[in-house]
Amino acid sequence: MPEQVIKRKSRGFICVNAHPEGCRQNVSRQIGAIASHTQSSRAGLKNVLVIGASTGYGLASRIAAAWGFGARTLGIFFERPPEGVKTASAGFYNSAAFHEFARRDNLFASSLNTDAFSDLAKKQAAEIIRSQLAPIDLVIYSLASPRRVHPRTGEVFNSVLKPVGQAFTNKTIDLDVGKVVQVTLEPASEKEIADTVAVMGGEDWEMWMEALLAEGLLAPGARTLAYSYIGPQVTWPIYRDGTIGQAKKDLDAASKRINAKLNAKLGGRAWVSVNKAVVTQASSAIPVVPLYLSLLPPALRARRLDEGTIEQMRRLFFDYLSEGATVPTDDAGRIRLDDREMRADVQSDITRLWPQVTTENLRDLSAYDDFQREFRSLFGFEVEGVDYEAAVETDVQL
C-alpha cells in the first residue's frame, strides 16, 4: 500500500482506526521510561510469557521485562492486521513497534496473533517456548476481552457491565457528547453473571498454567500474575459488587489454586495484582468510571503520587519481581499497586468533588481534557511530536 494521511475516525467516542506512528511513539516512550531506570545488575527474569500483550498493562509488562531485565518474551494477543486502506488496530501497531525496537536492541521477541482462549494458542505457545525460548520464569495474564468461545465445549460467552441484585443509579460522563448525566443500570441476570465470570474470571488463566505445567515449560520457582482492580466505593455497585467483581472473585479463587500447584511442583507462586485505575478502552466503557478517571489524576498529582501504566509496571517489576525482592501482599494475598490511589486523602478529594461536578464545570473541576487526550492516544492520536499531516505507511507487518 502507498503511504496515506491518517485522520482519526470515531464511532461515538471510540476510535475505529489507529495511527501507526503515534502507536510507535507511545511504545518508544514506554521503553524510555524503563530503560532510564534499568540497573545493569537487575536479574530474576530470563523468559517471560505475556498473555494479552498488545495494549495497556500487558504491553507495559512486556516492555518492563524486555528492557528492564533483558528477558526473552513471547506475547499473545488477538489484533486486527491492516487490510487495504484500513488501518490495523492500535494493538497490532503497538506490537509491530515492540518488535522493531526489540530487533534494534538485540532482544528476543516472538508473538502469536491468535485467540488466547483457544487450545490451539496454548499448543502453539508451547511449541515456541520449547524451540525458541527456555522454561518460563514469569507468566503475566492480562487478557481483556468482551467475548470468549470455550475451547472444550464451543459455548460462546459474552460479558456485561451490570450491577448485581438491584439497579444502580449514579452520574457518569456521556463520552459521545462530553456531558455529565445520570445513568441507571438494571441488574444482570444469572446467565449474564455466569457469562461474565466465564469471560473475565480465572478459568482460562488456570488452563494456561496447567498446560505449561503439563508440558514441563515452567522453570523452578516460576511465578505468575493476573491483573485486577477493586476501586473506590463510588464504583463498587458497577465494579467490585457488579458482574466484573464476580469475575474478579473467581480470579482470586483461581490464584489460590494455581499458587498451590506451582508451589507444590516448582516452589513457584501465583498472585493477583490489583493495579491502579488507568485510561484504557475497557475501563472507559464502564459507566461511572470515566468521571472517576477524570477526578483521580488531579488528586494524585497534587501529592506527587500519579503513575501511568508503564510507571505502575516499572514499580511492580523492579520493586517486587527482581531477584531477591520481597512481595508484600494484603490480607487476601494480593499485590496492591493501587495503594497510592486508595489513600484516604486522595479518595477524600474525589468524594468531596463528586457531587459538585456538572456539565458546566466538568473541565474546571476535573482532568477530563486529559482523559480525552489519553484515550485518543491509545489509538496513536494526539501524541506529542507526531505530524498528523504527513503520510505514513499503514501496511505494517509483525
C-alpha positions as CSV (number, residue, x, y, z in Angstrom):
1,M,0.0,0.0,0.0
2,P,1.2,3.5,-0.7
3,E,1.6,5.8,2.3
4,Q,-1.5,7.7,3.4
5,V,-2.5,10.5,5.7
6,I,-4.4,9.1,8.7
7,K,-7.1,11.2,10.4
8,R,-8.9,10.0,13.5
9,K,-12.2,8.3,12.8
10,S,-14.7,7.8,15.6
11,R,-17.9,6.0,16.2
12,G,-19.3,7.7,19.2
13,F,-16.2,8.2,21.4
14,I,-14.4,5.1,20.2
15,C,-11.7,5.4,17.6
16,V,-12.3,2.9,14.8
17,N,-8.8,3.4,13.2
18,A,-5.3,3.8,14.5
19,H,-2.2,5.8,13.7
20,P,1.0,3.6,13.3
21,E,3.5,6.4,14.1
22,G,1.5,7.6,17.1
23,C,1.4,4.0,18.4
24,R,5.1,3.6,17.7
25,Q,5.9,6.8,19.7
26,N,3.8,5.5,22.6
27,V,5.9,2.3,22.7
28,S,9.1,4.2,22.3
29,R,8.3,6.4,25.3
30,Q,7.4,3.4,27.5
31,I,10.7,1.8,26.6
32,G,12.5,5.0,27.6
33,A,10.7,5.1,30.9
34,I,12.0,1.6,31.7
35,A,15.5,1.8,30.1
36,S,16.2,5.1,32.0
37,H,15.8,3.3,35.3
38,T,17.5,0.0,34.5
39,Q,20.3,-1.3,36.7
40,S,22.9,-3.5,35.0
41,S,22.7,-5.9,38.0
42,R,19.0,-6.4,37.8
43,A,18.1,-10.0,37.4
44,G,15.4,-12.6,38.1
45,L,13.7,-12.8,34.7
46,K,15.0,-14.5,31.6
47,N,12.0,-15.9,29.8
48,V,8.6,-14.3,30.1
49,L,5.2,-15.1,28.6
50,V,2.6,-12.3,28.4
51,I,-0.9,-13.3,27.6
52,G,-2.7,-10.2,26.4
53,A,0.5,-8.4,25.4
54,S,-0.6,-5.7,22.9
55,T,-2.1,-2.8,25.0
56,G,-2.3,-1.4,28.5
57,Y,-0.8,-3.3,31.4
58,G,0.1,-6.3,29.3
59,L,2.2,-4.3,26.8
60,A,3.8,-2.3,29.6
61,S,4.7,-5.6,31.4
62,R,6.3,-7.0,28.2
63,I,8.3,-3.8,27.9
64,A,9.4,-3.9,31.6
65,A,10.5,-7.5,31.2
66,A,12.4,-6.9,28.0
67,W,14.1,-3.6,28.6
68,G,14.3,-3.9,32.4
69,F,15.8,-7.3,32.6
70,G,16.8,-8.2,29.0
71,A,14.2,-11.0,29.2
72,R,13.2,-13.0,26.1
73,T,9.5,-12.6,25.7
74,L,6.6,-14.3,24.0
75,G,3.5,-12.2,23.6
76,I,0.0,-13.5,22.9
77,F,-2.7,-11.1,21.5
78,F,-5.7,-11.0,19.1
79,E,-5.4,-7.9,17.0
80,R,-6.6,-6.8,13.6
81,P,-3.9,-6.5,10.9
82,P,-4.0,-3.8,8.2
83,E,-6.2,-4.5,5.2
84,G,-6.1,-2.4,2.1
85,V,-6.7,1.2,3.1
86,K,-8.0,0.1,6.5
87,T,-5.5,0.6,9.3
88,A,-4.6,-2.1,11.7
89,S,-5.8,-2.0,15.3
90,A,-3.7,0.0,17.8
91,G,-2.6,-3.2,19.5
92,F,-1.2,-4.5,16.2
93,Y,0.8,-1.4,15.6
94,N,2.0,-1.4,19.2
95,S,3.2,-5.0,18.8
96,A,4.9,-4.2,15.5
97,A,6.7,-1.3,17.2
98,F,7.7,-3.6,20.1
99,H,9.3,-6.0,17.6
100,E,11.1,-3.2,15.7
101,F,12.7,-1.8,18.9
102,A,13.5,-5.3,20.2
103,R,15.4,-6.0,17.0
104,R,17.2,-2.7,17.3
105,D,18.3,-3.6,20.8
106,N,19.1,-7.3,20.2
107,L,16.3,-8.5,22.4
108,F,14.5,-11.8,21.5
109,A,10.8,-11.3,20.9
110,S,8.2,-13.7,19.5
111,S,4.5,-13.1,19.2
112,L,1.3,-15.1,18.4
113,N,-1.7,-13.1,17.0
114,T,-4.5,-15.6,17.8
115,D,-7.4,-16.2,20.2
116,A,-5.6,-16.8,23.5
117,F,-8.7,-18.6,24.9
118,S,-8.2,-21.4,22.4
119,D,-6.4,-24.7,22.9
120,L,-4.5,-24.0,19.7
121,A,-3.0,-20.9,21.1
122,K,-1.7,-22.9,24.1
123,K,-0.3,-25.6,21.8
124,Q,1.4,-23.0,19.5
125,A,2.8,-21.2,22.5
126,A,4.2,-24.4,23.9
127,E,6.0,-25.1,20.6
128,I,7.6,-21.7,20.6
129,I,8.7,-21.9,24.2
130,R,10.2,-25.3,23.6
131,S,12.0,-24.5,20.4
132,Q,12.9,-20.8,20.8
133,L,12.9,-19.9,24.5
134,A,13.5,-21.9,27.6
135,P,11.4,-22.7,30.6
136,I,9.3,-19.7,31.6
137,D,10.2,-17.7,34.7
138,L,7.1,-15.5,34.7
139,V,3.6,-15.6,33.1
140,I,1.6,-12.4,33.0
141,Y,-2.1,-12.9,32.4
142,S,-3.6,-9.6,31.1
143,L,-6.4,-10.5,28.8
144,A,-9.3,-8.0,28.3
145,S,-12.0,-9.4,26.0
146,P,-15.7,-9.0,25.9
147,R,-16.2,-12.4,24.4
148,R,-14.9,-16.0,24.9
149,V,-15.5,-19.2,23.0
150,H,-14.9,-22.1,25.4
151,P,-12.2,-24.3,23.9
152,R,-13.8,-27.6,25.2
153,T,-17.5,-27.0,24.7
154,G,-17.6,-24.4,21.9
155,E,-20.1,-22.4,24.0
156,V,-19.9,-18.6,23.4
157,F,-19.9,-16.3,26.4
158,N,-20.4,-12.5,26.3
159,S,-19.5,-10.4,29.3
160,V,-21.7,-7.5,30.5
161,L,-21.1,-4.4,32.7
162,K,-24.0,-4.5,35.1
163,P,-24.8,-4.4,38.8
164,V,-25.9,-7.5,40.7
165,G,-29.1,-7.8,42.7
166,Q,-30.5,-4.3,42.2
167,A,-30.4,-1.4,39.8
168,F,-27.7,1.3,40.2
169,T,-28.1,5.0,39.5
170,N,-25.2,7.5,39.6
171,K,-23.6,10.1,37.5
172,T,-21.2,9.5,34.7
173,I,-19.8,11.3,31.6
174,D,-21.6,10.6,28.3
175,L,-18.4,10.4,26.3
176,D,-20.1,10.9,23.0
177,V,-21.1,14.4,23.9
178,G,-18.9,15.2,27.0
179,K,-21.9,15.8,29.3
180,V,-22.4,14.8,32.9
181,V,-25.5,12.7,33.1
182,Q,-27.4,10.3,35.4
183,V,-27.2,6.7,34.4
184,T,-29.3,3.8,35.6
185,L,-28.2,0.3,35.1
186,E,-30.6,-2.7,35.5
187,P,-29.2,-5.7,37.4
188,A,-27.7,-8.6,35.5
189,S,-29.5,-11.9,35.1
190,E,-27.9,-15.1,36.5
191,K,-26.8,-16.1,33.0
192,E,-25.2,-12.7,32.4
193,I,-23.3,-13.0,35.7
194,A,-22.2,-16.6,34.8
195,D,-21.1,-15.5,31.3
196,T,-19.1,-12.6,32.6
197,V,-17.3,-14.9,35.0
198,A,-16.6,-17.3,32.1
199,V,-15.0,-14.5,30.1
200,M,-13.2,-12.4,32.7
201,G,-12.7,-14.9,35.6
202,G,-9.8,-17.3,36.3
203,E,-10.7,-20.4,34.2
204,D,-8.5,-19.5,31.2
205,W,-5.6,-18.4,33.3
206,E,-5.7,-21.7,35.1
207,M,-5.9,-23.6,31.8
208,W,-2.8,-21.8,30.6
209,M,-0.8,-22.6,33.8
210,E,-2.0,-26.3,33.7
211,A,-0.9,-26.6,30.1
212,L,2.5,-25.1,30.8
213,L,3.0,-27.3,33.8
214,A,1.9,-30.4,31.9
215,E,4.4,-29.7,29.1
216,G,7.2,-29.1,31.6
217,L,7.7,-25.5,30.3
218,L,7.9,-23.7,33.6
219,A,11.2,-23.0,35.4
220,P,11.8,-23.9,39.0
221,G,10.4,-21.1,41.1
222,A,8.2,-19.8,38.2
223,R,5.7,-17.1,39.1
224,T,2.5,-15.9,37.5
225,L,0.4,-12.8,38.0
226,A,-3.1,-11.8,36.8
227,Y,-4.2,-8.2,36.8
228,S,-7.3,-7.0,38.6
229,Y,-8.9,-3.8,40.0
230,I,-11.0,-3.1,43.1
231,G,-11.5,0.7,43.1
232,P,-13.3,3.1,45.4
233,Q,-16.7,2.8,47.0
234,V,-18.4,5.0,44.4
235,T,-17.7,2.4,41.7
236,W,-18.4,-0.7,43.7
237,P,-22.0,-1.3,42.6
238,I,-20.9,-1.5,38.9
239,Y,-17.4,-2.8,39.6
240,R,-16.5,-4.7,42.8
241,D,-20.0,-5.8,43.6
242,G,-21.2,-6.0,39.9
243,T,-20.7,-8.6,37.2
244,I,-17.0,-7.7,36.8
245,G,-16.5,-8.0,40.5
246,Q,-17.9,-11.5,40.4
247,A,-15.4,-12.4,37.7
248,K,-12.6,-10.9,39.8
249,K,-13.6,-13.0,42.8
250,D,-13.3,-16.0,40.5
251,L,-9.8,-14.8,39.5
252,D,-8.8,-14.6,43.2
253,A,-10.0,-18.2,43.7
254,A,-8.1,-19.4,40.7
255,S,-5.0,-17.6,42.0
256,K,-5.1,-19.7,45.2
257,R,-5.4,-23.0,43.2
258,I,-2.6,-22.1,40.8
259,N,-0.4,-21.0,43.7
260,A,-0.9,-24.3,45.4
261,K,0.0,-26.3,42.3
262,L,3.1,-24.1,41.4
263,N,4.3,-24.2,45.0
264,A,4.0,-27.9,45.3
265,K,5.6,-28.8,42.0
266,L,8.2,-26.0,41.4
267,G,8.3,-23.9,44.5
268,G,6.6,-21.2,42.5
269,R,4.0,-18.5,43.3
270,A,0.8,-17.1,41.8
271,W,-0.7,-13.7,42.7
272,V,-3.4,-11.3,41.6
273,S,-2.0,-7.8,41.3
274,V,-4.6,-5.1,42.0
275,N,-3.4,-2.2,39.8
276,K,-4.3,1.5,39.7
277,A,-7.1,2.8,37.5
278,V,-5.8,4.0,34.2
279,V,-7.4,5.0,30.9
280,T,-8.0,2.0,28.7
281,Q,-10.6,1.0,26.1
282,A,-12.1,-1.4,28.6
283,S,-12.2,1.0,31.6
284,S,-13.7,3.8,29.5
285,A,-16.6,1.6,28.6
286,I,-17.7,1.2,32.2
287,P,-20.3,3.7,33.4
288,V,-19.3,6.0,36.3
289,V,-15.6,5.1,35.7
290,P,-14.8,7.9,33.1
291,L,-15.9,10.5,35.7
292,Y,-13.7,8.9,38.3
293,L,-10.8,8.7,35.9
294,S,-11.2,12.4,35.3
295,L,-11.2,13.3,39.1
296,L,-8.4,10.9,40.2
297,P,-5.3,12.4,38.4
298,P,-5.5,15.9,40.0
299,A,-5.8,14.3,43.4
300,L,-2.7,12.2,42.8
301,R,-0.7,14.9,41.1
302,A,-1.3,17.3,44.0
303,R,0.6,14.8,46.2
304,R,3.1,13.7,43.5
305,L,1.7,10.2,43.5
306,D,0.5,9.8,40.0
307,E,1.6,6.9,37.9
308,G,0.8,5.9,34.3
309,T,0.6,2.4,33.1
310,I,4.4,2.0,32.5
311,E,5.3,3.6,35.8
312,Q,3.0,1.0,37.6
313,M,4.7,-1.8,35.8
314,R,8.1,-0.4,36.5
315,R,7.3,-0.4,40.2
316,L,5.9,-3.9,40.0
317,F,8.8,-5.4,38.1
318,F,11.7,-3.6,39.7
319,D,10.5,-3.5,43.3
320,Y,8.6,-6.8,43.6
321,L,9.8,-9.1,40.8
322,S,13.5,-8.5,40.8
323,E,15.7,-11.3,42.2
324,G,15.7,-11.2,46.0
325,A,12.8,-8.7,46.2
326,T,10.1,-9.4,48.8
327,V,6.5,-9.3,47.6
328,P,4.2,-7.5,50.1
329,T,0.5,-8.6,49.9
330,D,-2.7,-7.7,51.6
331,D,-4.8,-10.0,53.9
332,A,-6.2,-11.8,50.8
333,G,-2.7,-12.4,49.4
334,R,-3.0,-9.9,46.6
335,I,-0.3,-7.4,45.5
336,R,-1.7,-3.9,45.9
337,L,-0.3,-1.4,43.3
338,D,-3.4,0.7,43.9
339,D,-2.1,1.7,47.3
340,R,-1.5,5.3,46.3
341,E,-4.8,5.6,44.5
342,M,-6.7,4.3,47.5
343,R,-5.0,6.6,50.1
344,A,-7.7,8.2,52.3
345,D,-6.6,11.8,51.4
346,V,-6.7,11.1,47.6
347,Q,-10.2,9.5,47.9
348,S,-11.4,12.3,50.1
349,D,-10.7,14.8,47.3
350,I,-12.8,12.8,44.9
351,T,-15.6,12.2,47.4
352,R,-15.7,16.0,48.0
353,L,-15.8,16.9,44.3
354,W,-18.1,14.1,43.1
355,P,-21.5,15.7,44.0
356,Q,-20.3,19.1,42.7
357,V,-19.5,18.1,39.1
358,T,-21.8,19.2,36.4
359,T,-21.5,19.5,32.6
360,E,-20.8,23.2,33.0
361,N,-17.9,22.8,35.5
362,L,-16.6,19.4,34.4
363,R,-13.4,20.8,32.8
364,D,-12.7,23.1,35.7
365,L,-13.1,20.5,38.5
366,S,-11.6,17.5,36.7
367,A,-8.9,16.5,34.2
368,Y,-11.5,15.5,31.6
369,D,-9.5,17.1,28.8
370,D,-6.5,14.9,29.8
371,F,-8.8,11.9,29.9
372,Q,-9.9,12.6,26.3
373,R,-6.4,13.1,25.1
374,E,-5.1,10.0,26.9
375,F,-7.9,7.9,25.4
376,R,-7.2,9.1,21.9
377,S,-3.5,8.5,22.4
378,L,-4.3,4.8,23.0
379,F,-5.1,4.7,19.2
380,G,-2.0,6.7,18.3
381,F,-3.8,10.1,18.0
382,E,-2.9,13.4,19.7
383,V,0.5,12.0,20.6
384,E,3.1,14.8,21.1
385,G,5.7,15.0,18.3
386,V,3.7,13.2,15.6
387,D,3.0,15.1,12.4
388,Y,-0.6,14.1,11.6
389,E,-0.5,15.9,8.2
390,A,2.3,13.6,7.0
391,A,1.6,10.4,5.1
392,V,2.6,7.2,6.8
393,E,2.9,3.6,5.9
394,T,-0.1,1.7,7.3
395,D,0.6,-1.7,5.9
396,V,3.0,-2.6,8.8
397,Q,4.0,-6.2,9.3
398,L,4.7,-8.0,12.6
